[in-house]
Amino acid sequence: MKIKKTILLTVVFTILCSCTQGHSTAQKNQQTIDGKTFPNKIDHIIIVIEENHSEKEIKGNPKAPYMNSLLKQGTYLSNYHAIEHPSQPNYLNLFSGSNQGVTNDAVPKRRFAASNLASSLLSHHYTFAGFSEDLPYTGFTGFSIRRGGYARKHNPWVNFSNVPKEVNQPLTKFPKNFNQLPTVSFVIPNLSHDMHDGSIAEADQWLKSHLSAYVQWAKKNNSLLILTWDEDDNSEKNKIPAIFVGPWSKQG
């Protein structure tokens, strides 16, 4: 059965966070399964979204050595599919379980009040932030900027009236102390670093430079990285990679 990134993945994210009851060390709140010890809670989740590449373009590609190392370290969803084309409806689906009637990349004509990942987390006293590379300042809702590769269509939370503007953060605000991360964070590379305009190799190196320290920290601190793509290269099949890396991830 195909796994599609609609409400299913949103529910997965919410369930993963629903066990969180504040911060703790890796030595606390553990369970033993088949002689192996695992955390029974997840403190932080980071979701990174890349652009416009299918599974066959990434898996085993020597131009993406870091991404393939994550694939080997973590759990790989081998039958994972985007919903549609182009980009923006997929981001909205991932964030809210629906494209909210949006079928293109234009700025939506209105803001939405539908439930979404951020509003659900906040209503249950958890935290959320979206960190976008080249976003000029916190709360920016504009379409584009003169310099840099920020794209509003890749930033779905700006379209919801029930998500406070303060959660819309530039990547420069990403905490150096990972304990200060929100419960769930999105990290959105700019167009040069997400494979939209730049190369696979550039995106791979960017990801390693910006997230490798978090990945190593996450394994020891009950936390998780999710790496996925918005859509494939415009095919009907729309099969994309999705990788979960954390202390409990089953390798391969």
Secondary structure, DSSP 8 states (H G I E B T S, - for coil): --EESSHHHHHHHHHHHHT--S---TTSSEEEETTEEEES---EEEEEEE-S--HHHHTT-TT-HHHHHHHHHSEE-TTEE--SSSHHHHHHHHHHSS-TT--SSS--SS-B-S--HHHHHHHTT--EEEEETT--STT---S--SSS---GGG-GGGGBTTS-GGGEEEGGGS-SSGGGS-SEEEEE--TTTSSSSS-HHHHHHHHHHHHHHHHHHHHHTTEEEEEEES--SS-SS-B--EEEESTT----
